[in-house]
Amino acid sequence: MTADVGYGHLVAAQQARMTLMRRFTTVRDADGPVFALKPAIDEHLFAGPRIFPSGAMISQTGGEV
C-alpha cells in the first residue's frame, strides 16, 4: 500500500519475464493492473508472455472480494 506505483510496474515487468522463462507464452489476467504492461510487452520493450487482460473483476452479486 505504501510502495511507489512505478516500482510496482517494474516488479510486474520482472515477473512477466519470469513467467515467460517458465514457458508460459500466453496468460489471462483476471483483474490486475496490466494495461500498461501489455503494450510494453507487445512492443518488445520487456520480455513477457502474451497477455489477455479482463479489465474489471467479475464476482457474484453481493459477494465479497
N, C-alpha and C positions, 0 to 999 in steps of 0.2 A: 504494500500500500504506500510505502514511502519512497520506493525506488523511482528513479528518473524514467520517464516514458521511453526516451531514446535508448537507455540501457536495456530495457525490456525488448525493444526491437532487435538490438544486436544479439541478445541471447536467443531470440526466436530464429534469427538467421543461422546461428551456430547449431541450434537443434535441428533445423531443416537440413543442414548439411549432414549431420549425424544420422538423420532418418534416411537420407539417400545412401549413405555408406552402409546402412543395414539392409540395402537392396530394395527399399520401398520406393518405387518410381512414381506412384500416384497415391495421394491421400485425400480423404474427405474431411473437411474441418466442420465440426458440428457446434459452432458458436465460439469463435475465437477472433482475436484481432489480426486477421491475416490479410486484410485488404491493402496493406502497404507492402507486405512481404511477397504476396503472389506476383505482382507485376515485376518486382525486383528479381525474382527467380526466373520469370518468363523472359526477361530481357538479359539474362545471364550475368547479372551483377553479383548474384550469390548462387552457390550450388544448393540445390534442393529438389525435392520431388514436385511433380505437377500437383497443384492444389486446387480442389474444387470446394470453395467456401459456401457455407449455407446461409450466411448472414445472421439474422436474428435467431435465437434459440427457440425451439418449439417445445412446449410442455403441455401436460394435461391441464384442463380447465380447473382453476382453483388449487392447483398443485404447488408444492414448494420446490424451489430450485436448489 
